[in-house]
Amino acid sequence: MDESEDVQGTVIGIGTVVALVLYAYGSFADGTVLGIEATNLAISAFGATFAALAILHGAYGRRDFAVANGVAAVGLFLVAPATSGPQTLGGYLLLAAGGAYIAIVTVRARDETPDVAG
């Protein structure tokens, strides 16, 4: 019997919880965490999540997903401290490009996988 753990889901879950806690703390308790704006830290937590996913996918040999997650991470790291419109736009474009690739390939893979439940 094949036992495996969905590491990707765990990483996404942890990253999401960290980002939400940072954002909530910044919104309700104090606007900053250790002098850094909480919103920037929350966005950076998502960037770190994508970076971790890039490393994991690279380790498992899925270079296409590694690159896509890495591009999304760079996009988030550009958006978090953005001080100009072009920097924000560039970050969003990278995030959209990486995310779109991941979404399209994931949907295609699920459509090609035979249904074993029936």
N, C-alpha and C positions, 0 to 999 in steps of 0.2 A: 504494500500500500504506500502510495506516495504522500508523504507529509511535507507540506510547505507552508510557509507563513507569508502573508502579503506584506512584505516590508514596505512597499510603496505606500500602502494605505496607512500603515503605522507612522511613517515619516510625515505624510500629509496631515494626519490627525494631530500629531505633536506640534508641527509648525503652525497649524491653524489655532490650536489652543493657546500657544505662546503669543501669537499675533493678537488674538482677541483679548487676552489678559492685559497685554501692553496697551492696547487701544482703550479698553475699559478703564484701566488705571489712569491713563492720561485724560480721559473724558470726565471721570467722576471724582478722582482724588486730587490729581495735580496734573498740569499740562505737560510736565516734563518728567523724565526718569533719568536721574543722575545728570541733569542739565541738558539732556537731549530730548527734543520734542517726541512725545510718545507715538504720534502718528508715523513719524519717520522710522522709529524703531519697529513698529508693527509691520510696515511695508518691508523693512529690511529682514524681518523674521520670515516673511513669505519668500523673499529673495534667497535667504539661507536654505529654506525648504527646497526650492527649485535647484539650488546648487547641490544639496545633498542627494536629490534625485538624479541629477546629472552624474554624480560620482557613482551612485549605485548602478545606474543603467550602463555606464562605462565598464564597471567591474563585471557585469553580467553579459557583456558583449553586444549590447544594443547601442551602437555608436550613434545611430540616427536619433534615438530618444535622448541620449546623453547630450548631443549637440543642441537639440530642441529645448531641453530643460536648461541647459547652460545659457542659451540665448535669452530665454525668459528670465532667468536669474539676473543677467546683466541688465535687462530692461528694468526690472524692479529696483536694482541697485542704482540705476540712473534716475529713476522717478523719486525715490525716497528723499534725497537731498536736493532735488531740482530747484534751481534758482532762476531758470530762464525757460521761456516757452519752447525753444528748440531742444533743450535737454529733456524736458518733459515729453515732448512729442516723440523724440527719438527713443526714449525708454518705453513709451506705450507701443510704438511700432515694433520694437524688438519683442516685447511681451506678447503682442498679438500674433506675430509671426511664429514664435515658438509654440504658443498655445494652440494656434490653428493647426500646425503640423501634428502636434500630439493628439488633438481631437480627431482629425481626419484619419490618421493611421489607426487609432484605437477603434473607431467605429468600423473601419474596413476590416480590421482583424476580427472583431466580434461577429461581423456579418459572414465571414468566411469560416468561422468555427462551427463545426456540426453540433447540433443540439442533441446532447446525450440524456437529457432529462425525460424525453418522451419515449 
